[in-house]
Amino acid sequence: MRVLLFMCFALTACNTAGPHFRGLPATTVTVDGSTFDVRVNGRLAEALRTNMQYAPRFGPIKQRAAAAMEMVSGCRVKEVRGDQALATGILDCGKGGPRIDRLTPQDEYSCYTLDSYVSPATGERVLDLDCTVI
């Protein structure tokens, strides 16, 4: 019985936002085969990788996470810290200038909408995008 209870708790923590991002809506983005749940809070963004990949190195995942954070936030990512599963990005949104339209892919990405739906939990529209760097 204890093992079953432990397994339930362990599985619920697999797709949980960090403390600074709890309660914020996630946008699901796929970049070059890596799927992320991206949350933005002020000048920070969090990309939680949700798909399985065999032995991913942080180098390629870091670039994909930065691209996903830029698409969702509309800001440039100055720095990415973390690991293959959870990356935190420091955003540079300029000095109050206009933000980039976050749903429009920029010149350096080619994106396709795979799915869109309205989240029953938050009532927000969720897009599942597949993007590749050009």
Disulfide bonds with the S-S distance in Angstrom:
Cys75-Cys93 1.87
Cys111-Cys131 2.13
